[in-house]
Structures are given as structure tokens and as C-alpha cells.
């Protein structure tokens, strides 16, 4: 925190425009810019009617599909036809050893098995633009397996990664950055508690986070309660002066703000003397 305050003081004394850096290094607040949010609906592909209802949500919602699920292909195509971003919801081994389902990645796999499974998972989801982890509280804390994943994503090109942050010990973003994979963390879980009051409370937290840091990425699920809240609350965003953007746009914006911040530091008189 002291370093953060010192950096702000340096930029202020140098007469640099007020670009504030949050402790979450993916978020950079530039004075006068509209706060932006992105929302991902996870666990798509298992339920047809509920999935179709989710895709009808207004705005640039993204949808993350479980591989090899019964309705993944048709719903992913439907989402794409609505100009929505499609993600692979990649099953990864958890600490509690929950069942992975088809296409899951685990610690006991060889590198070849790991990469081949990932490839089949990607092929099972039409129009895929990015990946986020399903579970993964065990796998995302292992640098070696995350290295396999990020190297494979980098080789594919034009795919991004969202860390769902199912554990505070995740190293996924660090390894993604090392391999030049566009990436961003989840900030808010909308429906950890599956009731209307709690989901509304998390929606408000998402707005607050976006106003404080400039961006907020939230994850929810195609629960009836979540869809009801989103159907009611998403139309409020314009009046709240919050912009809903695709995940890929948020990643680019976060990187742009980071570059702006770093450039402002490099041009400060104190930085030049050092």
C-alpha cells in the first residue's frame, strides 16, 4: 500500500494526468472514463430451455460452455448468431475431488494426454473465443500444468483466458502472462448464494467494483434466480453510466490502461533520474 501511495504522489507531483492503479493489477482507473463490466454465464450446454433463455439476455453477455454436453453445439451456435462471445468452460481437477465430467483435466495426466484432451474440448465448442476454468481449485495452483495449458493456448493464437479464481492460490494468471496469453481474473461471483436477494447484492457489488477500479468481471450461472435478476437489472446499466462490454474488449482495455499507467511513470522526472 505504501508503494501504491508513493507512485500516486510521484505522478501528481510531475503533473501527470490522474491515472490510478488498483491493487488488482488488471484494473486501471483513468479519470473521466466510463466504468465497464463484463459478465460470463458458466455451465452452459446441459440445459436447453434455460440456456436459450440465458442467451436472450440483453447486451454483450458471454457464455461459457462445458465440453461434450448435450446442448453445447446448438446453444453455442445460437449465442454466436446473437453476436455473443463463446467460451470453453474447461473442467479442471478440484481440491474436493468433484467429478470432472467429460473433457476434464487432472494432475495425473501426461502432457500429451493433457494437450489432446484440451484440443478435443476446444473442438467440441463452436465459435470459441476464450477459455475459463470450471472448478480447478487444485489444478490452477500447479505451475507445471498451467504452463502446459498456457503454452497450448498461445500456440492456438487469438484465444484469451479468464481465471475463475476458485482458489486464492491460483497461479494461472501469472503463467498466462509469462506465455503472452491475454488474460483477466474474475472479480465477482453473482450467484454463490442462489437466491434473489443475494444475487442482487452481488450485482450491486459488481457496479461498486467497476466504479472504484474502472472494470469488473462477474460470473454467474443459468439459474432461474440469476436470469431473473439479470433480466431486471441489466436495463439499469445505461442510467447507472456503466458499460457492458465483451470479455475480449475488457482484456484489451485493461492492457491499454496498464500501458498508459506504465508510460506515465516512465515519463515522470523522478523515474528519469533513476
Secondary structure, DSSP 8 states (H G I E B T S, - for coil): -HHHHHHHHHHHHTT---EEE-SSTT-EEETT--EEEEEEEEEETS-HHHHHHHHTSSSS-EEEEETT-TTHHHHHHHHHHTT--EEEEEEE--TT-----TT-B-TT--HHHHHHHHHHHHHTSTTEEEEEEEE-TTGGG-HHHHHHHHHHHHHH-S-EEEE--SSTT--HHHHHHHTT--EEE--EETTSS-SHHHHHHHHHHHHHHHHHHSEEEEEEE--HHHHHHHHHHGGGTTTTTEEE--HHHHHHHHHHHHHHHHHHHHTSHHHHH-
